[in-house]
Amino acid sequence: MSTLSDGTAGRPRVVVIGGGFGGLQAALQLAKLPVDVTLIDRRNFHLFQPLAYQVATGALSPGEIAYPLRRIFRRRRNVRVLLAEVTDVDLENRLVHVEPVIDEARAETVPYDILIASGGSEYNYFGHDEWREAAAELKTLEGALAIRSEILAAFEAAELEEDPERRRSLLTFVVVGAGPTGVEMAGQIAEIARDLRGDFRTFDSGRARIMLVEAADRVLGAFPPSLSAKAARSLEDLGVTPQFDRMVIDLDATGVTTQAHDGTTEHTDAHTVVWAAGVMAARLAGVLARHAGAELDRSGRVAVNADLTLPGHPEVFALGDMVTLRRPDGSLAALPGLAPVAIQQGRHVARAVADRLAGHPPRPFRYHDKGNLATIGRAKAVADVRGLRLSGFVAWVTWLVVHLWYLIGFENRLLVVIRWAWSFLAHGRGVRLITGEPTGERTGVPRGERAGDATGSGRR
Ligand SMILES: Cc1cc2nc3c(=O)[nH]c(=O)nc-3n(C[C@H](O)[C@H](O)[C@H](O)COP(=O)(O)OP(=O)(O)OC[C@H]3O[C@@H](n4cnc5c(N)ncnc54)[C@H](O)[C@@H]3O)c2cc1C
């Protein structure tokens, strides 16, 4: 194992873990300071997760929602990007241990003066990791591509299937979790089914069943009830059947079993199940908590001080989906797992580094809540912006503008605008490619290459 000797003599070495929303913002702001930044991510791209469901439903290509980190920092000479997985942090000696994610690279240690950790979160299958096999999730590009293949392969298999029961199962799609991601996903599957009408000869794709299973009593639990009700009605108009007050208790290749509050259970034969239920903090949160003796909450988030520093380690900041904040009264306050939280925190820690260089005292982080948005389908969305409750077309346009604003890369914005305009006007869905293998057992469709191989950056 070697030690990377970093940076320009005399300049503080800042290591940023994670090129997601929080880490990227921190690194972009730090690039303007007299510091040497090393940005470490196990992916060589920044992923715009809010649009992952559009890749999963063939509306966008992977390359339109992911942007290479190295390209973002091409002109920032004081920022170095490392493609590696952080496996451990030595808080005492101020070293980050990294393992290669490509065969040719070696394990390394990266020294730091200041560490910023923004490792994000991952989907939590409620302790049933085996469900992962049967229900893909949207947190990664691979997951989104696997879902895309699975949905499209289901329609293809239905064209070949003569048994009505099996065809019904192939044309049944279950989305678990009715938060924004689940709602968006269910709405988009319903729209695919409509868009594909006329493409098949042996069945009407518009008759596909799309179920949205939720343990609570409404969709979009973080929104005001009136907007939840509007969203549920829009989903139903699209052909989605919301199922409330139902917990998933089993999930396998045949479908999903749910349980109601009164204990009754129901099995739904479904070819495609998409997981959009609860998240757990990234493993990195546990690593930091263990070494610093910091608290972890039920979702595995590490408790940080009000200025986002790790308890007992003013040189370590943690932020985004993997943290919960310690209030002055000692209680813990989890902020919503949203991109604006991570973005604001990323900027805050960069400012904190600048303050420290200038000898100014630390400031607590304050979240400026800009509201909540969720889209349901073409020209349908709900928005709760500082008490202003919008729905329908106006909310949808707000959603489009906000997402384009935050999307990284001018080229991506332009391509996404063109695709959205085309899809809106022509009901086109340009990226209907089956590229992976996860469908073989259930559909009989031949296995191909692994998900993602064929599309890679996916731009056409
Ligand atoms: C499907 C989906 C849809 C969403 N939609 C919305 C939305 O519409 N609006 C909204 O505001 N929020 C949305 N979110 C939430 C939002 O994406 C997150 O809150 C945000 O990404 C959190 O930022 P972060 O920096 O904490 O983590 P992330 O953006 O997830 O970034 C974490 C980064 O750390 C890297 N990483 C993790 N561990 C390691 C390690 N050990 N070594 C190296 N690298 C590591 C990962 O590869 C990743 O690049 C959505 C999330 C998902 C999954």
PDBQT file of the ligand as one rigid body, heavy atoms in Angstrom, charges set to zero:
ROOT
HETATM    1  C1  LIG A 501     -34.532   7.682  -7.591  1.00  0.00    +0.000 C 
HETATM    2  C2  LIG A 501     -34.312   8.934  -6.782  1.00  0.00    +0.000 A 
HETATM    3  C3  LIG A 501     -35.030  10.068  -7.091  1.00  0.00    +0.000 A 
HETATM    4  C4  LIG A 501     -34.842  11.230  -6.340  1.00  0.00    +0.000 A 
HETATM    5  N1  LIG A 501     -35.555  12.339  -6.683  1.00  0.00    +0.000 NA
HETATM    6  C5  LIG A 501     -35.343  13.493  -6.016  1.00  0.00    +0.000 A 
HETATM    7  C6  LIG A 501     -36.020  14.683  -6.400  1.00  0.00    +0.000 A 
HETATM    8  O1  LIG A 501     -36.834  14.678  -7.306  1.00  0.00    +0.000 OA
HETATM    9  N2  LIG A 501     -35.727  15.827  -5.716  1.00  0.00    +0.000 N 
HETATM   10  C7  LIG A 501     -34.813  15.852  -4.712  1.00  0.00    +0.000 A 
HETATM   11  O2  LIG A 501     -34.564  16.920  -4.151  1.00  0.00    +0.000 OA
HETATM   12  N3  LIG A 501     -34.164  14.744  -4.323  1.00  0.00    +0.000 NA
HETATM   13  C8  LIG A 501     -34.395  13.567  -4.954  1.00  0.00    +0.000 A 
HETATM   14  N4  LIG A 501     -33.736  12.431  -4.570  1.00  0.00    +0.000 N 
HETATM   15  C9  LIG A 501     -32.829  12.493  -3.414  1.00  0.00    +0.000 C 
HETATM   16  C10 LIG A 501     -31.478  13.077  -3.789  1.00  0.00    +0.000 C 
HETATM   17  O3  LIG A 501     -30.997  12.456  -4.954  1.00  0.00    +0.000 OA
HETATM   18  C11 LIG A 501     -30.534  12.872  -2.613  1.00  0.00    +0.000 C 
HETATM   19  O4  LIG A 501     -31.060  13.500  -1.490  1.00  0.00    +0.000 OA
HETATM   20  C12 LIG A 501     -29.155  13.433  -2.918  1.00  0.00    +0.000 C 
HETATM   21  O5  LIG A 501     -28.581  12.709  -3.988  1.00  0.00    +0.000 OA
HETATM   22  C13 LIG A 501     -28.241  13.359  -1.698  1.00  0.00    +0.000 C 
HETATM   23  O6  LIG A 501     -26.987  13.859  -2.034  1.00  0.00    +0.000 OA
HETATM   24  P1  LIG A 501     -25.680  13.236  -1.356  1.00  0.00    +0.000 P 
HETATM   25  O7  LIG A 501     -24.527  14.059  -1.800  1.00  0.00    +0.000 OA
HETATM   26  O8  LIG A 501     -25.932  13.054   0.088  1.00  0.00    +0.000 OA
HETATM   27  O9  LIG A 501     -25.593  11.771  -1.969  1.00  0.00    +0.000 OA
HETATM   28  P2  LIG A 501     -25.519  11.287  -3.475  1.00  0.00    +0.000 P 
HETATM   29  O10 LIG A 501     -25.972  12.328  -4.413  1.00  0.00    +0.000 OA
HETATM   30  O11 LIG A 501     -26.202   9.970  -3.507  1.00  0.00    +0.000 OA
HETATM   31  O12 LIG A 501     -23.973  11.090  -3.716  1.00  0.00    +0.000 OA
HETATM   32  C14 LIG A 501     -23.221  10.142  -3.022  1.00  0.00    +0.000 C 
HETATM   33  C15 LIG A 501     -21.985   9.856  -3.836  1.00  0.00    +0.000 C 
HETATM   34  O13 LIG A 501     -21.046   9.194  -2.997  1.00  0.00    +0.000 OA
HETATM   35  C16 LIG A 501     -20.458   8.123  -3.692  1.00  0.00    +0.000 C 
HETATM   36  N5  LIG A 501     -20.030   7.175  -2.671  1.00  0.00    +0.000 N 
HETATM   37  C17 LIG A 501     -20.765   6.637  -1.672  1.00  0.00    +0.000 A 
HETATM   38  N6  LIG A 501     -20.015   5.864  -0.874  1.00  0.00    +0.000 NA
HETATM   39  C18 LIG A 501     -18.767   5.901  -1.395  1.00  0.00    +0.000 A 
HETATM   40  C19 LIG A 501     -17.541   5.289  -1.033  1.00  0.00    +0.000 A 
HETATM   41  N7  LIG A 501     -17.451   4.487   0.027  1.00  0.00    +0.000 N 
HETATM   42  N8  LIG A 501     -16.451   5.526  -1.784  1.00  0.00    +0.000 NA
HETATM   43  C20 LIG A 501     -16.533   6.339  -2.882  1.00  0.00    +0.000 A 
HETATM   44  N9  LIG A 501     -17.663   6.943  -3.261  1.00  0.00    +0.000 NA
HETATM   45  C21 LIG A 501     -18.764   6.733  -2.533  1.00  0.00    +0.000 A 
HETATM   46  C22 LIG A 501     -21.571   7.619  -4.596  1.00  0.00    +0.000 C 
HETATM   47  O14 LIG A 501     -21.046   6.916  -5.719  1.00  0.00    +0.000 OA
HETATM   48  C23 LIG A 501     -22.259   8.912  -4.997  1.00  0.00    +0.000 C 
HETATM   49  O15 LIG A 501     -21.732   9.465  -6.174  1.00  0.00    +0.000 OA
HETATM   50  C24 LIG A 501     -33.915  11.244  -5.290  1.00  0.00    +0.000 A 
HETATM   51  C25 LIG A 501     -33.181  10.095  -4.988  1.00  0.00    +0.000 A 
HETATM   52  C26 LIG A 501     -33.382   8.945  -5.737  1.00  0.00    +0.000 A 
HETATM   53  C27 LIG A 501     -32.598   7.716  -5.417  1.00  0.00    +0.000 C 
ENDROOT
TORSDOF 0
